[in-house]
Amino acid sequence: MIQGDGTGDSLYVANQDVPSHAYALAPASVAAAVCARAGGGLTREAWADFLAEVPYRRVCT
């Protein structure tokens, strides 16, 4: 089952094998969660390895 909260800020997912879980969808919440899970932004070296054609910028503050 997938159901939104009506505001577009959260998505709730559940099925017979996975308990209910809420996912934040608001851009600021998603960015903060990604940065926290990744341990912060990419270093310049890692950026160059993965995104060589894109100019470096700090993405996690």
N, C-alpha and C positions, 0 to 999 in steps of 0.2 A: 504494500500500500504506500502510495506517495500522496502527501497532502500539504498544500501551502497553508500559511497562517492568515491569508487574506491581505496582508500588508506588503508581501513580497520580500520581507526581511528574513524569513525562516522557511525551511523545508523540513518536513517530518517524514521519516522513512521507517518502515517496519515490514517484516514478513515473518513467515513461520520459523525461519532459521536465525533471524537477527532481531534482537530486541529493538524497541522504538529508539530512534536517535534523531535529534534536531540538528540541522546544519544551518549556520548563519549564512545569509545571502547578501546582506548589505555590503557594498564594496569595502568600506573601512574595516568591517569585521573580518571579511575574507582575507584582506591584505595582512591584518594583524595575526590571524591564525597561521597563514602561510609563512610569514616571517618567523613566528615563534617555533613552528615545527621545523623549519629549515635552519634554525640557529642563527638567524640574522641574514643579511644580504650577502651577495657574492663578493668575494675579493676581486680586485682588478685582474688578478691572474686567472681566477676561475671564470670571470666574465669573458676574458679574451679567449679562453678555451671553448666556451659554449656559445657565445654571442659575438664572435669576432667582427661581424659586419655592423654591429650596433654600438654607438658610442657609449662608454661607461657612464653610469649614473647610480647613485645610491638609491636603492628601492625600499630598504627597510630602515626605519628611523628609531 
